Amino acid sequence: VQLVESGGDSVQSGGSLKLTCDASGFDFRNSAMKWARQAQGGRTEWLANINPDGAPYYTHVIEGRAVISRDNAKNRVTLQLNNLKVEDTAVYYCRTSIGQRDYWGQGTQVTVSP
C-alpha cells in the first residue's frame, strides 16, 4: 500500500490549494479515503472522507471551505482547500483502512501566512 500526497505550498490567508493523494497497492475504488492534518506539536484533526461511491463527509474543522473528490480511474483523491487561514497551517495526510490496519502517506506541508 502506498499513499503519496502532493500539492502543499505556502500561501497567504484567503488563498486556495488543491492537495492530491495518489494511491497504489490496494483496491482503491472500493476503499473509503480520508484526509487529516497535524499542526506542529498538535493533535491529528480529521477533515473529510469520501466513500467508494463518492459520497463526501466533512468535519466541522473544514466544512464549507473544502471539497473532497476522487478519481477511481487514476487511483487519486483530492482535497480542494479554499479561504485558507493561518490556523490551517499543518501537514496534511491522506489515509485509508484495510482490514484492521490504517495506512498513511508521508504528508504534504501547507503553510498559510497572514
N, C-alpha and C positions, 0 to 999 in steps of 0.2 A: 504494500500500500504506500502510495506516495501522494502527498498534497503539497503543491508549490504555489505560494502566494506571491503576487506582484502588484504593482500599481501604487504602493505607498510613496509619499513625497512630502515635501514641506510646502505648505500653502498658507495664505493669510485667512484670517477669520472671515467667514462668509463664503469661502471658496468651496469647490467640489472636487471629489476624486472618485475614480472607479477602480475598485480593487478586484483582482481576478485570482481565482484558485483553480489551477489545473490538476486534475486527479488522474490517477492511474493505478492499476493493480487490483481493482475490485469492481464489483458490479455497480457502476456509478448510477445508471439510470434507475435502479431500484433502491437507491440509498438516499436517506434524508441527509442534507448537508446543513451545517451551521457556521455562522460567523460569531466570533467572540473577540474581545480585546483585553489587553492588560496594560495599564499605565505603569510607569516605573515605580516600583515599590507598592503597587496597588493590587487589589484582588481582580480576579477574572470576571469580566462582565459579559453576559450573553447578550447578543444584539439581535440576531434574526436566524430563522431557519427556513428551509424550503423542502417540502415533501417531494417524493418521487413524481407525484402528479403535477408539481409546480405550485402547489398552494403555499403561500408565504405566511410567516408569522413573525411579528416584530415585538420586541420588548419595549417597555416604556423608555428605556435608555435612548433609543434611536428612532422610535416610531415617529413618522411624519417627516423625517429627514433622510431616510434611506429607502432604497429599493433593492431587494434581493431577487436574482433571476438565475436560471440555469439553462445550459445548452447541452442536452444529452448527446448530441452528435459530436460535440467537441470535448465531452467529459469536463465541463467547465461550469463553475458557479461564480457569479459576480455580485459585488455589493457596491451599489452607487451611493455615495455619501454626498449630501447637499447641506448647504448652510452650516459648514463646519465651524466649530467653536474651539477655543483654546483647550477646554476640558476634554475634547475628543482626542487630544494627543495621546498616543498609545501604540503598542504593537498589535496589529490585527491578525487574527488567525482563522483559518477555516478548519473544520473538524467534521469527522464522520465516526459512526459507531458500527462495528461489525461484530456481531455476537456480543460478547461481554467486554470487548476491548474498544477503547477510544483511540482514534488516530488524529494527530495534529500536524499541521505544516510547520515550517520554521518561522513563519510570521513575516509581516511587512510593516515597516515603520511609517506611521502618519504623524506629522508634526504640524501643529496649527499655531501660527503666531498672531499676535493682536493686530 
